[in-house]
């Protein structure tokens, strides 16, 4: 049954949906709703081009970023999904990308709220677990 209240649901063309799912599986991205929003906004061709570039970078040893403060000298390797988003942002930065990322963050927030509702809130408002009992 189709859940119309599902925050991860995205109205899109079937071929873009298939592309988004394929890309998400290839780069091991758990946030499939993000890939769907990118595919809806930019299309399957843009997703495929970014995936090809990502896989090329991965074959050549991956992409690194400087962790911590600038000049710290601590470098870490990006995940495949992180590399994909880095490539995608370089190629398609702008308002359309920012809108898709904002939508995805809103979905993440809705999913966290739903989980809190299902499992109850952790901790209380009174502090760090030091009860009064």
C-alpha positions, 0 to 999 in steps of 0.5 A, spaced: 500 500 500 502 506 498 503 511 504 502 518 502 504 521 508 511 518 507 516 523 508 521 520 503 516 519 497 518 523 491 513 524 485 518 523 479 519 520 472 520 512 473 526 512 469 529 518 474 527 513 480 530 507 477 537 512 476 536 514 483 536 507 486 541 505 482 546 510 484 544 510 491 546 502 491 552 503 487 555 509 492 552 505 498 548 511 500 543 510 505 539 516 504 535 514 498 530 520 498 536 525 497 538 521 491 531 521 489 530 529 490 537 530 486 534 525 480 528 529 480 531 536 480 537 534 475 535 528 471 538 521 470 543 524 465 546 529 471 546 523 476 550 518 471 555 523 469 557 524 477 557 517 478 562 516 472 566 521 475 565 518 482 567 511 480 573 514 476 576 518 482 575 511 487 579 507 482 584 512 482 585 512 490 579 516 492 578 523 494 580 526 501 578 532 505 582 536 511 579 534 517 579 539 523 581 546 522 584 548 516 592 547 516 591 541 521 594 536 516 589 531 518 586 528 512 581 523 511 578 519 505 571 521 503 566 515 502 563 513 496 557 517 497 561 523 500 565 523 493 559 523 489 556 529 493 562 533 492 562 531 485 555 533 484 556 540 488 562 542 483 558 540 477 551 543 479 552 548 485 547 553 486 540 554 488 536 548 485 542 544 489 541 547 495 533 547 495 534 539 494 539 539 500 534 543 504 528 538 502 532 532 504 534 535 511 527 536 512 526 529 511 531 527 515 528 531 521 521 528 520 524 521 520 528 523 526 521 525 529 517 519 527 522 515 530 522 519 537 514 518 537 515 510 536 520 509 541 519 515 546 524 520 547 530 518 550 532 522 557 528 527 560 528 535 560 531 535 567 539 533 565 543 527 564 540 521 567 541 523 574 534 522 576 530 524 583 528 518 585 
